[in-house]
Amino acid sequence: MGRTRKGRDISGWLVIDKPAGPTSTAVVNKVRWAFQAKKAGHAGTLDPEATGVLAIALGEATKTVPYITDALKAYVFTIRLGQETTTDDAEGEVIEKSVFRPSDDQIKDALGRFVGDIMQIPPKFSAVKIDGERAYKLAREGEEVDIEARHLWVERLIMTDRPDYDHITLEMICGKGGYVRSIARDLGRLLGCFGHVRELRRIWSGPFEVSKGLTLAQVEEMAQSPELDAHLRPVADGLTGLPEVSATPEGAVRMRNGNPGKVFASEVEYDEECWASLEGKPIALGRYKSGELHPTRVFNL
């Protein structure tokens, strides 16, 4: 028999304003402890030194994680011009230098090359897997890391400030799998001055905004209390990018058992992915076909 996981059956989303320092996994573990939850996960890793939105899913909300991971995300970050590092951020060793500094107009013109559907090579120090091994592990061991370029959708990339001669602040909205460190590296190379990320903050991820997030200190203060439970957001918040259909009571019973169930839908196309609700609670995810939802995932709420 498999081991029974101990903890509370609690479901929902918690938005954390992650501080610099801890890993995303460490934050998840802290939140799981604070809620005494059986199951928890996050939707989109932040590097240890990055701050901002880290959306934590508890219980049944973990079934909606892929939809937040796939959603657009917004970042504000500062690039240090004149230096490229091994890690493409301030944690690495400087490997290239330049005394050249581009003008504001040159920078703004170059940013257009990074908007739309672009190809991006992730940093060597990243969690990308190469033949089953994490790239950062191979890089730390001194092995030559060859990472293939990947598609990335960049909705928006603008310069919002230039605090001084050596630094620029950018804001980016992008899709799944974007590496801000790669943007800094590639922009620096394109401009001929080199560059790396000095500071990085994620300000929103899908429906989750940093202004609504709790700090880790607040989570610790409210740990294992009804006050913390009150900050949980509904499981359905993880489905805001999908159309919703209404289940009939009989249809809800069938879907909870994994069978197609009757739903009411007005603007959903045949075979479109959507989610069914009853009295405001998610019942199932699936495909809409001829007045029924054929479930692919069922929620036990």
BARO-259433 format. One record per residue (C-alpha): residue in three letters; x, y, z. Coordinates in pm, whole numbers, padded with zeros to 5 digits, always signed. Example, Ala and Ser with C-alpha at 12.3 -4.5 7.8 and 13.67 -1.06 7.14 Angstrom:
REM BARO-259433
ALA+01230-00450+00780/SER+01367-00106+00714/
***
This chain:
REM BARO-259433
MET+00000+00000+00000/GLY+00111+00358-00071/ARG+00183+00597+00212/THR-00100+00826+00317/ARG+00007+01189+00308/LYS-00065+01364+00635/GLY-00217+01709+00655/ARG-00532+01908+00591/ASP-00754+01873+00288/ILE-00747+02242+00205/SER-00770+02388-00145/GLY-00714+02729-00298/TRP-00452+02977-00415/LEU-00222+03195-00207/VAL-00024+03479-00362/ILE+00319+03530-00208/ASP+00536+03838-00255/LYS+00858+03636-00258/PRO+01167+03799-00106/ALA+01517+03766-00245/GLY+01702+03465-00105/PRO+01482+03156-00073/THR+01414+02920-00361/SER+01062+02879-00496/THR+01053+02528-00350/ALA+01146+02661-00005/VAL+00856+02907-00024/VAL+00614+02627-00118/ASN+00734+02422+00178/LYS+00686+02717+00413/VAL+00330+02773+00287/ARG+00247+02402+00311/TRP+00368+02404+00672/ALA+00171+02719+00755/PHE-00152+02563+00630/GLN-00061+02208+00740/ALA-00172+02119+00387/LYS-00144+01775+00230/LYS-00049+01907-00111/ALA+00105+02227-00249/GLY+00288+02351-00556/HIS+00378+02671-00738/ALA+00297+02809-01082/GLY+00622+02935-01231/THR+00966+02931-01070/LEU+01141+03249-00960/ASP+01520+03250-00924/PRO+01635+03275-00559/GLU+01742+03640-00593/ALA+01423+03739-00778/THR+01125+03885-00593/GLY+00753+03925-00651/VAL+00456+03709-00739/LEU+00484+03341-00659/ALA+00141+03181-00686/ILE+00106+02882-00453/ALA-00161+02619-00521/LEU-00298+02407-00237/GLY-00493+02084-00270/GLU-00730+02075-00567/ALA-00589+02404-00697/THR-00276+02213-00805/LYS-00488+02072-01089/THR-00509+02423-01235/VAL-00136+02503-01214/PRO-00071+02446-01589/TYR-00316+02722-01678/ILE-00133+02978-01463/THR+00205+02854-01588/ASP+00086+02911-01946/ALA-00058+03258-01871/LEU+00113+03588-01948/LYS+00342+03729-01679/ALA+00488+04074-01618/TYR+00836+04161-01491/VAL+01021+04477-01394/PHE+01398+04436-01402/THR+01721+04633-01399/ILE+02008+04554-01634/ARG+02369+04638-01550/LEU+02532+04749-01875/GLY+02896+04685-01955/GLN+02929+04340-01799/GLU+02826+03988-01898/THR+02841+03717-01632/THR+02850+03338-01625/THR+02498+03325-01481/ASP+02356+03630-01666/ASP+02282+03790-01329/ALA+02476+03955-01048/GLU+02554+03620-00881/GLY+02796+03507-01152/GLU+03153+03593-01245/VAL+03214+03869-01499/ILE+03334+03716-01826/GLU+03300+04010-02067/LYS+03338+04386-02023/SER+03284+04696-02234/VAL+03326+05069-02176/PHE+03073+05146-02451/ARG+02729+05262-02337/PRO+02443+05295-02586/SER+02213+05595-02594/ASP+01852+05576-02481/ASP+01737+05584-02843/GLN+01971+05299-02937/ILE+01834+05091-02650/LYS+01471+05161-02740/ASP+01534+05073-03105/ALA+01700+04744-03005/LEU+01412+04641-02777/GLY+01187+04595-03080/ARG+01399+04293-03179/PHE+01276+04115-02866/VAL+00901+04167-02911/GLY+00665+03912-03066/ASP+00750+03547-03132/ILE+01123+03525-03069/MET+01380+03251-03022/GLN+01559+03249-02689/ILE+01844+03038-02550/PRO+01796+02984-02173/PRO+02091+03064-01942/LYS+02349+02793-01883/PHE+02269+02821-01513/SER+01899+02728-01543/ALA+01671+02436-01464/VAL+01647+02330-01829/LYS+01713+01958-01866/ILE+01987+01828-02096/ASP+01990+01449-02138/GLY+01808+01418-01806/GLU+02038+01652-01612/ARG+01969+02009-01505/ALA+02175+02262-01700/TYR+02291+02440-01383/LYS+02428+02113-01243/LEU+02633+02049-01557/ALA+02752+02410-01564/ARG+02864+02395-01200/GLU+03061+02080-01279/GLY+03246+02268-01552/GLU+03087+02083-01842/GLU+03018+02264-02167/VAL+02644+02324-02182/ASP+02473+02341-02522/ILE+02111+02452-02487/GLU+01879+02472-02786/ALA+01689+02793-02860/ARG+01320+02797-02766/HIS+01019+02993-02881/LEU+00901+03273-02651/TRP+00611+03511-02695/VAL+00693+03863-02576/GLU+00385+04081-02558/ARG+00563+04400-02448/LEU+00917+04517-02370/ILE+00984+04882-02288/MET+01245+05089-02108/THR+01089+05271-01813/ASP+01394+05433-01655/ARG+01768+05491-01680/PRO+01883+05555-01323/ASP+02242+05618-01431/TYR+02494+05564-01710/ASP+02537+05193-01627/HIS+02179+05083-01557/ILE+01845+05061-01736/THR+01507+04950-01604/LEU+01275+04752-01832/GLU+00923+04616-01810/MET+00832+04297-01994/ILE+00514+04099-02047/CYS+00578+03751-02184/GLY+00442+03400-02209/LYS+00550+03066-02066/GLY+00918+02980-02034/GLY+01066+03327-02060/TYR+01408+03394-01907/VAL+01464+03759-01819/ARG+01834+03684-01776/SER+01852+03578-02141/ILE+01686+03903-02248/ALA+01952+04100-02058/ARG+02235+03892-02204/ASP+02109+03906-02562/LEU+02020+04275-02548/GLY+02367+04356-02419/ARG+02527+04157-02700/LEU+02307+04320-02963/LEU+02394+04666-02836/GLY+02763+04577-02820/CYS+02799+04666-02451/PHE+02715+04337-02275/GLY+02473+04316-01983/HIS+02328+04113-01699/VAL+02026+04129-01467/ARG+02089+04327-01149/GLU+01737+04312-01002/LEU+01423+04124-01105/ARG+01066+04148-00980/ARG+00756+03969-01113/ILE+00462+04206-01070/TRP+00183+03980-01192/SER+00124+03628-01318/GLY-00208+03557-01489/PRO-00478+03685-01248/PHE-00240+03716-00952/GLU-00092+04059-00865/VAL+00195+04135-00632/SER-00009+04404-00455/LYS-00242+04127-00329/GLY+00041+03905-00208/LEU+00148+03816+00147/THR+00505+03831+00265/LEU+00668+03523+00417/ALA+00680+03709+00749/GLN+00302+03752+00737/VAL+00255+03384+00654/GLU+00467+03286+00954/GLU+00277+03523+01183/MET-00061+03381+01079/ALA+00054+03020+01044/GLN-00199+02750+01131/SER-00475+02999+01203/PRO-00817+03085+01053/GLU-00674+03428+00975/LEU-00435+03275+00722/ASP-00710+03056+00576/ALA-00907+03374+00504/HIS-00638+03483+00256/LEU-00689+03178+00035/ARG-00829+03256-00308/PRO-01075+03021-00484/VAL-00956+02725-00690/ALA-01144+02877-00984/ASP-00897+03168-00993/GLY-00658+02930-01164/LEU-00908+02884-01449/THR-00973+03247-01541/GLY-00823+03195-01887/LEU-01074+02923-01978/PRO-01446+02958-02062/GLU-01689+02847-01792/VAL-02004+02638-01845/SER-02278+02563-01592/ALA-02340+02203-01490/THR-02679+02063-01408/PRO-02698+01882-01072/GLU-02730+01550-01253/GLY-02447+01642-01489/ALA-02224+01731-01194/VAL-02276+01385-01043/ARG-02183+01219-01371/MET-01873+01435-01420/ARG-01753+01370-01065/ASN-01757+01001-01160/GLY-01554+01071-01474/ASN-01844+01055-01721/PRO-01975+01317-01967/GLY-02231+01541-01796/LYS-02497+01785-01910/VAL-02397+02154-01909/PHE-02539+02485-02027/ALA-02308+02674-02265/SER-02383+02974-02483/GLU-02046+03083-02625/VAL-01839+02766-02622/GLU-01744+02594-02946/TYR-01754+02221-03009/ASP-01452+02041-02858/GLU-01329+02359-02688/GLU-01154+02317-02353/CYS-01353+02466-02066/TRP-01453+02406-01707/ALA-01788+02326-01553/SER-01917+02477-01229/LEU-02210+02418-00996/GLU-02306+02682-00740/GLY-01980+02864-00809/LYS-01749+02567-00747/PRO-01545+02390-01018/ILE-01669+02042-01099/ALA-01446+01937-01385/LEU-01214+02040-01666/GLY-01272+01894-02008/ARG-01401+01929-02364/TYR-01743+02059-02459/LYS-01935+01835-02700/SER-02301+01867-02791/GLY-02435+01994-02459/GLU-02202+01786-02244/LEU-01863+01831-02087/HIS-01633+01532-02128/PRO-01407+01555-01822/THR-01031+01523-01830/ARG-00985+01633-01467/VAL-01235+01624-01181/PHE-01231+01847-00873/ASN-01310+01701-00533/LEU-01445+02011-00361/
***
